[in-house]
């Protein structure tokens, strides 16, 4: 199975929510890193506009926008990853 793509959009300059999201993903990647492909975006780029995101941080899991404007809980993030196929 291919790794689950996780896209993370962070604001510039970094906000507390973005710092928390990065820390959370680092923690989750220690457990499930081989099953995840995490891509970070800084600021509003073309992908940010394409997804029509309203604010950052934002976390996209697979093809679904899952969290916008806040840092998810670890349980919430893992649940979203499981729905996308995490074992």
C-alpha positions, 0 to 999 in steps of 0.5 A: 500500500502507498503511504497516506499523503498528508499536506500541512499548510502553515502560516508565515510567520508561524502561529502557535497552532502551526507550531503545535501541528508540526510537533503533533505530526512529528510525534505521530510520524515516529509511530506511523512514519513509513505509512505517511508522506507528509508535505509542508506548505508555508504561506498561501501557495497555489495549492492553498488557493486550489483547496480554497482554504480559509485559514492556517494551519490546515491538514489535508489527509488523503484527498480530504480537508480534515482540519482548518484553523486549529491543531487537531488532537492526536486521537483526531489526527490518527482517526483521520489517518485510519479513515484514509487507510492507516493500519 
